Amino acid sequence: MHSLYIGWSDKRRFAFALLAALLVIASSLADAQVARMEILSFQSTTLTDQEFLTNRKEGKPVTLAGELRLPRTGNDKLPLVILLHGSGGISGYVTDWEQDFNTIGVATFVIDSFSARGIANTNNDQSQLGRLAMIVDAYRALELLARHPRIDPARIVLMGFSRGGQAALYASLNRFQRMHGPRAAAFSAYIPFYPDCSTAYFNDTDVADKPIRIFHGSADDYDPVDVCRPYVARLKATGKDAQLTEYAGAGHIFDWQALKTPVKLNKAQTVRHCRLMEVDGGVIVNAGTKQVFTFADPCVEYGPTIAYDEKSSTAARKAVMEFVTGLRPQ
């Protein structure tokens, strides 16, 4: 039988192990330029896309959590970037951006939209969560963080990746903000990375008078950039401050620095060849067949590839950092 007694030598080993662990944590925080971390919970709701589009205010309630990182101590108000993860959940490319922003003195808040909903990822089954649900999460987080004593409510940026990039892009629609957004706060800019632009929503060129900066790769076979080009052109035609930066040869998740070898997601669903549109009643249909869209639609395909591209990642990081630090309260 094993004794539960811990001798002095065991206690010393335990103390040294604990100290080593704390030093590792302290070192990682120092490397990331983080002065304080807070885990904040907030109330959101789970709406289907049709419920969202027909202005239903509440669906199934859910308590979400997010990680706030403050890059320095003090009482000054900091700019903040809210980060929305992709279909795989919070992954290394998200936390890489956290560290990058913190290093230049920008606070970050990463929302976990999946765990509290019992979702591990949506890669192989996108029907687990409506594609617009994360917009509600972003609006609820905005309302929370605009009241935080260390955050400048006039400099809160929304940034998202893939599924989260789609949410970051369409969160800019004035119609959606009127239906689901907070009354006393607004995002100062929108930064979608490789979003899906395949759905035409009603009044989708009526967006906030704030900058929209989309970053995409020409070789993306998950959410192809060619669908985003005409949308950005329509936004520009109405005088909106929308820009699409496209990197030649870059694929999906080109900014994930740890992804040194391309990975083909054989079972992952992609709507790369779907063209969707909203019709009356908040219904999304296949624009070609006019049939109600589901992920069983014949246009849905499988097997996209994700791949890091060092040149594109470096260029995008430089552009985003310059853009965010250049934002001024309006």
C-alpha positions in Angstrom: 0.0 0.0 0.0 1.3 3.5 -0.9 1.8 5.9 2.0 0.1 9.3 1.8 2.9 10.8 4.0 5.1 13.3 2.2 8.6 13.5 3.6 10.8 16.6 3.7 12.7 15.6 0.5 9.4 15.1 -1.3 8.2 18.5 0.0 11.3 20.1 -1.3 10.9 18.5 -4.7 7.3 19.6 -4.8 8.2 23.1 -3.9 11.0 23.3 -6.5 8.6 21.9 -9.1 5.9 24.4 -8.2 8.5 27.3 -8.3 9.7 26.1 -11.7 6.1 26.0 -13.0 5.5 29.5 -11.7 8.7 30.8 -13.3 7.6 29.3 -16.7 4.3 31.0 -16.4 5.9 34.3 -15.4 8.4 34.0 -18.3 5.6 33.3 -20.8 3.7 36.3 -19.6 6.7 38.5 -19.8 7.4 37.3 -23.4 3.8 38.1 -24.3 4.0 41.6 -22.7 1.0 40.8 -20.5 0.6 42.7 -17.3 -2.7 41.2 -16.3 -5.1 38.5 -17.5 -8.8 38.3 -16.7 -11.2 35.6 -17.5 -14.5 37.3 -18.1 -17.9 35.6 -18.5 -20.9 37.2 -20.3 -24.3 36.2 -21.4 -25.0 35.5 -25.0 -27.7 33.5 -26.9 -27.7 30.9 -29.5 -29.8 31.8 -32.6 -30.3 30.0 -35.8 -29.5 32.0 -38.9 -33.2 32.4 -39.6 -33.9 33.6 -36.0 -31.0 36.1 -36.3 -32.3 37.4 -39.6 -35.9 37.8 -38.5 -34.8 39.8 -35.4 -35.5 37.3 -32.7 -33.8 38.8 -29.7 -33.2 35.7 -27.6 -32.7 32.0 -28.3 -31.1 29.4 -26.1 -29.2 31.3 -23.4 -25.5 30.6 -23.0 -22.8 31.9 -20.7 -19.6 32.4 -22.7 -16.1 33.1 -21.4 -13.3 35.1 -22.9 -9.7 35.9 -22.0 -8.8 39.6 -21.6 -5.1 40.4 -21.7 -3.9 43.9 -20.6 -0.4 44.7 -21.8 0.6 47.1 -19.1 -0.4 48.2 -15.6 -1.8 51.7 -14.8 -5.0 53.6 -15.2 -4.8 54.6 -18.8 -7.4 53.3 -21.2 -6.1 50.9 -23.8 -7.2 50.1 -27.4 -8.6 46.6 -27.6 -9.0 43.9 -30.3 -11.7 41.3 -29.9 -10.7 38.1 -31.6 -13.1 35.5 -33.0 -11.8 32.0 -33.7 -12.5 29.8 -36.7 -14.2 26.5 -37.1 -11.4 24.7 -35.2 -11.9 26.7 -32.1 -9.2 28.7 -30.4 -5.9 27.6 -32.0 -2.3 28.8 -32.2 -3.0 31.4 -34.9 -5.3 33.2 -32.5 -3.0 33.2 -29.6 -0.1 34.3 -31.9 -2.1 37.4 -32.6 -2.8 38.0 -28.9 0.9 38.1 -28.3 1.6 40.4 -31.2 -1.0 42.9 -30.2 0.0 42.8 -26.5 3.6 43.5 -27.6 2.6 46.8 -29.2 0.5 47.9 -26.2 -2.9 46.8 -27.4 -5.2 44.7 -25.2 -6.9 41.6 -26.5 -10.1 39.7 -25.7 -10.5 36.2 -27.2 -14.0 34.8 -27.1 -14.6 31.1 -26.8 -17.9 30.6 -28.8 -17.8 26.8 -28.7 -17.0 25.3 -25.4 -20.1 26.5 -23.5 -22.3 25.3 -26.4 -20.8 21.8 -26.2 -19.0 22.1 -29.5 -15.4 21.0 -30.0 -15.2 22.3 -33.5 -17.4 22.7 -36.6 -14.9 21.7 -39.3 -16.8 18.5 -40.3 -20.3 19.6 -39.4 -20.9 23.3 -39.8 -24.6 22.9 -39.0 -23.8 22.7 -35.3 -23.9 26.5 -35.0 -25.5 29.1 -37.2 -23.0 31.1 -39.2 -24.3 34.4 -37.8 -24.4 33.3 -34.1 -20.9 34.6 -33.4 -21.9 38.1 -34.4 -24.2 38.1 -31.4 -21.3 36.9 -29.2 -19.2 39.8 -30.6 -21.8 42.4 -29.9 -22.4 41.1 -26.3 -18.6 41.2 -25.7 -18.4 44.7 -27.0 -21.1 45.8 -24.6 -19.2 44.3 -21.7 -15.8 45.6 -22.6 -16.9 49.1 -23.5 -17.6 49.5 -19.8 -14.2 48.1 -18.6 -12.2 50.7 -16.7 -9.0 49.9 -18.7 -10.5 49.8 -22.2 -11.1 52.8 -24.5 -14.6 52.3 -25.8 -13.8 54.4 -28.9 -11.0 52.1 -29.9 -12.4 48.6 -29.9 -11.7 46.6 -33.1 -13.3 43.3 -34.2 -11.0 40.8 -35.8 -11.9 37.2 -36.9 -10.5 34.3 -38.7 -12.4 32.1 -41.3 -15.8 31.4 -39.6 -14.9 34.2 -37.2 -13.8 36.3 -40.1 -17.2 35.9 -41.7 -18.7 37.1 -38.4 -16.3 40.0 -38.2 -17.2 41.0 -41.8 -21.0 40.9 -41.5 -21.0 42.4 -37.9 -20.4 45.7 -39.8 -23.9 45.6 -41.3 -26.0 48.4 -39.9 -29.1 46.2 -40.1 -27.5 43.6 -37.9 -26.3 46.2 -35.4 -29.7 47.7 -35.1 -31.3 44.3 -34.5 -28.7 42.7 -32.2 -26.0 45.2 -31.3 -25.6 47.4 -28.2 -27.0 50.9 -28.3 -24.2 52.6 -26.5 -21.1 51.1 -28.2 -19.7 50.4 -31.6 -16.7 48.8 -33.1 -14.1 51.3 -34.5 -12.9 48.9 -37.3 -13.4 45.4 -38.7 -10.6 43.1 -39.7 -11.8 39.8 -41.3 -9.1 37.2 -42.2 -10.0 34.8 -45.0 -13.8 35.1 -44.5 -16.5 33.4 -46.5 -18.2 36.1 -48.6 -20.6 33.8 -50.4 -23.9 34.9 -48.9 -25.8 38.0 -50.2 -27.8 39.4 -47.3 -30.4 42.1 -47.7 -28.8 45.6 -47.7 -25.3 44.2 -47.3 -23.7 47.3 -48.6 -25.2 49.4 -45.8 -22.4 49.0 -43.4 -21.0 51.1 -40.6 -19.0 54.1 -41.5 -15.9 52.5 -40.1 -12.9 50.9 -41.8 -13.2 47.3 -43.1 -9.9 45.6 -43.8 -10.0 42.1 -45.3 -6.9 39.9 -45.6 -7.1 36.9 -47.9 -4.9 34.5 -50.0 -5.3 33.9 -53.7 -4.7 30.1 -53.3 -7.4 29.7 -50.6 -9.6 26.6 -51.5 -11.6 26.8 -48.2 -13.1 30.2 -48.5 -12.0 31.5 -52.0 -11.1 35.1 -52.3 -12.8 35.5 -55.7 -16.2 35.7 -53.9 -14.9 38.6 -51.7 -13.7 40.7 -54.6 -17.1 41.7 -56.0 -18.5 42.3 -52.5 -15.7 44.7 -51.7 -16.2 46.4 -55.1 -19.9 46.9 -54.2 -18.9 48.4 -50.8 -16.5 50.8 -52.4 -19.0 51.8 -55.0 -21.2 53.1 -52.2 -18.3 55.1 -50.7 -17.5 52.7 -47.9 -14.0 52.4 -46.5 -13.4 48.8 -47.4 -10.2 47.3 -48.6 -9.2 43.8 -49.6 -5.5 42.8 -49.3 -4.8 39.7 -51.3 -1.6 37.7 -51.0 -0.5 35.7 -54.1 -0.1 32.0 -53.5 -1.4 32.1 -49.9 -3.9 29.6 -48.7 -6.3 29.3 -45.8 -5.0 30.2 -42.4 -1.8 31.5 -44.0 -0.9 33.3 -40.7 -0.6 30.2 -38.5 3.1 30.2 -37.8 3.2 26.7 -36.3 1.6 25.1 -39.4 4.8 24.5 -41.2 3.4 21.7 -43.4 0.1 22.1 -45.4 -2.8 20.0 -44.0 -5.7 18.7 -46.1 -8.8 18.4 -44.0 -10.4 15.5 -45.8 -13.8 15.6 -44.0 -14.1 19.4 -43.5 -17.0 21.0 -45.2 -16.5 24.0 -47.6 -19.0 26.2 -49.4 -16.4 27.3 -51.9 -18.6 26.7 -54.9 -21.9 27.7 -53.2 -23.6 31.0 -53.9 -26.2 31.8 -51.3 -28.7 34.6 -50.7 -31.2 35.7 -48.2 -34.9 35.7 -49.2 -38.0 36.8 -47.4 -38.5 35.3 -43.9 -34.9 35.2 -43.1 -34.3 32.1 -45.2 -31.0 31.4 -46.9 -31.3 29.7 -50.3 -28.9 28.4 -52.9 -28.9 31.3 -55.4 -28.7 28.9 -58.3 -31.4 26.4 -57.4 -33.5 28.7 -55.1 -33.7 25.8 -52.8 -33.4 26.3 -49.0 -29.7 25.8 -48.2 -28.5 23.2 -45.8 -25.1 21.6 -45.5 -26.5 18.6 -47.4 -26.7 20.8 -50.4 -24.9 19.4 -53.5 -22.8 22.6 -53.7 -21.1 21.7 -50.4 -17.7 20.1 -50.9 -15.0 18.5 -48.8 -11.3 18.4 -48.4 -9.9 22.0 -48.2 -6.3 22.7 -47.3 -4.8 24.9 -44.6 -1.3 26.1 -45.0 1.1 28.7 -43.5 2.8 31.2 -45.8 5.6 33.1 -44.1 5.9 36.0 -46.5 2.1 36.6 -46.5 1.9 36.2 -42.7 4.7 38.7 -42.1 3.2 41.3 -44.5 -0.3 40.9 -43.0 1.0 41.3 -39.5 2.9 44.5 -40.4 -0.2 45.9 -42.1 -2.5 45.1 -39.3 -0.2 46.4 -36.6 0.2 49.7 -38.4 -3.5 50.0 -39.0 -4.5 49.3 -35.4 -1.9 51.6 -33.9 -3.0 54.3 -36.4 -6.6 54.3 -35.3 -7.7 57.4 -33.5 -10.9 58.0 -31.5 -13.6 59.4 -33.7 
